[in-house]
Amino acid sequence: MAVSSQKSDEPITEINVTPLVDVCLVLVIIFMAVAPFALVAGIKVLESRSKAAEGKVDLDENVRVKLTQAGDITVNDAPVAGGGLPAALAAALLKSKDKMVTVTADDGNFVGQVVDILDAARQAGAVKLAILRTEDEKKKEGEGS
């Protein structure tokens, strides 16, 4: 039994640590329960850097998808009809060595359009996905600096 050194008429000046420990343990349990939901599922995309393709597989060996501002889609420079994108991607991926799809879009395109193309490529069997900048954007950036 613990004996207190204070007298009965003095105020309590000792800190009671038990409620603090209880609150901390409850917070730890809450964070452990919520942590798995904090992970966001998404599509992993390779970052486009200048000179990133040097010494790598040639771009001609990859599947190239281009989305114009008008909404026209080409796969390896061949035009694709509205619903024929998955079939065109699957056929092009059969010929590709590393199953990599590179997507190039104009400035005016919506992100949703690009994500739909990336999703169709993943479902068609693409292992790697990349988003490339157009040559016009690279030239503009070079002139501005």
C-alpha positions in Angstrom: 0.0 0.0 0.0 1.4 3.3 -1.0 1.7 5.9 1.7 1.3 9.6 0.8 3.6 12.1 2.4 1.0 14.9 2.3 -1.3 15.9 5.0 -5.1 15.7 4.7 -5.7 19.5 4.6 -3.1 20.2 1.8 -4.2 20.3 -1.9 -3.3 17.4 -4.2 -0.2 18.5 -6.2 0.8 15.1 -7.7 0.0 14.3 -11.3 -2.2 11.3 -11.9 -0.8 9.7 -15.1 -3.4 6.9 -15.4 -6.0 9.0 -17.4 -3.2 10.3 -19.7 -2.1 6.7 -20.5 -5.7 5.6 -21.1 -6.3 8.4 -23.6 -3.0 7.7 -25.4 -3.8 3.9 -25.7 -7.3 4.7 -27.1 -5.7 7.0 -29.7 -3.2 4.4 -30.7 -6.0 1.8 -31.2 -8.0 4.3 -33.3 -5.0 5.1 -35.5 -4.3 1.4 -35.9 -7.9 0.7 -37.0 -8.0 3.7 -39.4 -4.5 3.3 -41.0 -5.5 0.6 -43.6 -8.2 2.9 -45.0 -5.7 5.7 -45.6 -4.0 3.8 -48.4 -5.2 5.0 -51.7 -5.4 2.6 -54.6 -4.4 4.0 -58.0 -2.4 3.6 -61.1 1.3 3.8 -60.9 2.7 5.9 -63.7 6.3 6.4 -64.7 7.5 9.9 -64.5 8.6 11.6 -67.7 12.0 13.3 -67.4 14.2 14.6 -70.1 16.8 12.1 -71.2 15.0 9.3 -69.2 14.8 7.0 -72.2 18.5 7.1 -73.0 19.9 3.6 -73.0 16.4 2.1 -72.6 14.1 0.4 -75.0 13.4 2.5 -78.0 10.1 4.3 -78.0 9.2 2.6 -81.3 9.2 -0.7 -79.5 6.5 0.5 -77.0 2.8 1.0 -77.7 2.2 4.7 -78.4 -1.2 6.1 -77.7 -1.9 9.7 -78.8 -5.0 11.6 -77.7 -5.8 14.8 -79.7 -7.7 17.7 -78.5 -10.6 16.7 -80.7 -10.8 13.4 -78.9 -9.3 11.3 -81.7 -7.1 8.4 -80.5 -4.3 6.7 -82.4 -2.4 3.6 -81.4 1.0 3.4 -82.9 -0.1 6.1 -85.4 -3.1 4.1 -86.6 -6.5 5.7 -85.9 -8.8 3.9 -83.6 -12.6 4.0 -83.7 -14.6 4.9 -80.6 -15.0 1.5 -78.9 -12.0 -0.2 -80.5 -9.4 1.0 -78.1 -9.1 -2.1 -75.9 -8.8 -4.4 -79.0 -6.2 -2.1 -80.6 -4.2 -2.0 -77.4 -4.3 -5.7 -76.9 -3.1 -6.3 -80.5 -0.3 -3.8 -80.1 0.8 -5.2 -76.8 1.2 -8.6 -78.3 3.9 -7.2 -80.5 5.6 -5.2 -77.7 8.6 -6.6 -75.9 8.2 -4.9 -72.5 4.5 -4.4 -72.6 4.9 -0.6 -72.0 2.2 1.9 -73.1 3.1 5.6 -73.5 0.3 8.1 -73.6 0.6 11.6 -75.2 -2.3 14.0 -74.8 -2.8 17.7 -75.8 -3.2 20.5 -73.3 -6.9 20.8 -73.8 -7.7 17.1 -72.9 -9.4 16.3 -69.6 -7.6 14.1 -67.0 -10.5 11.7 -67.1 -9.8 10.9 -70.8 -6.2 10.1 -70.1 -7.1 8.0 -67.1 -9.6 6.0 -69.2 -6.9 5.3 -71.7 -4.5 4.2 -68.9 -7.2 2.0 -67.4 -7.9 0.4 -70.8 -4.2 -0.2 -71.3 -3.9 -1.9 -67.9 -6.9 -4.1 -68.7 -5.4 -5.0 -72.1 -2.3 -6.4 -70.4 0.1 -3.4 -70.1 2.8 -3.9 -67.5 4.2 -0.4 -67.5 2.4 2.9 -68.1 4.0 6.3 -69.0 2.7 9.8 -69.8 4.8 11.8 -72.2 4.9 15.4 -73.0 4.3 16.5 -76.6 7.2 17.9 -78.5 5.6 21.4 -78.7 5.6 21.6 -74.9 9.3 20.6 -74.7 10.1 23.3 -77.3 8.1 26.0 -75.4 9.9 25.1 -72.2 13.3 25.3 -73.9 12.5 28.8 -75.3 11.3 30.1 -71.9 14.4 29.3 -70.0 
